[in-house]
Amino acid sequence: MTIMLLFHGFVLDIIIIGLLPFLSADAGDKSRLALFPWCLGGYVGFGADKVPNLAPTHRRFIAENAAYAVLRGVPGLFVLYFPELAMPMLLMAVISHFIEAVTIAWEIFAYNAPVDSAPPMTLMGIFASWTLYICMTNPEDYLVVDPTLLSAMQVFVGLTWASWALGVVGVVKKSPAAPSMS
């Protein structure tokens, strides 16, 4: 879980999403297409023009993911160095996974986002569940687990999977002929 939080928070959200577009527009565009198709811009029926590398909308995506880096990477550091204080941070990480899942699901369901957006939405559910599982099982009593925070985490994991279900409904309702930006 700690490696996932550190990788997802710092490597993915800071290096790949935040720095790569500044180093190479082509590499930034390729990573957006392969990993984050929803940040390419509009969808069919909703302003389908592609957002250029580092245009305002793309920079907002970069800023959003910098915030995710704080909400995901920092809890990984707390688990490593301050496990007695990690539980509130881990709850914030789970909430960040919910926020991303509900946003992706909303874009798939309501705004014709490409179906390639579904795998990252699924990962949000997996990452949130993984964090919850570690907190519930607490191997070797490594963490100090607060029951109230654990209950809140369970609610947000449930909401993350409910968001996923909404996204799946959006995928199913899309016509097979609907073009994707990929």
Summary of the structure (lengths in Angstrom):
residues: 182
radius of gyration: 17.1
end to end distance: 30.6
largest distance: 52.6
contacts: 593
relative contact order: 0.14
helix: 80%
strand: 4%
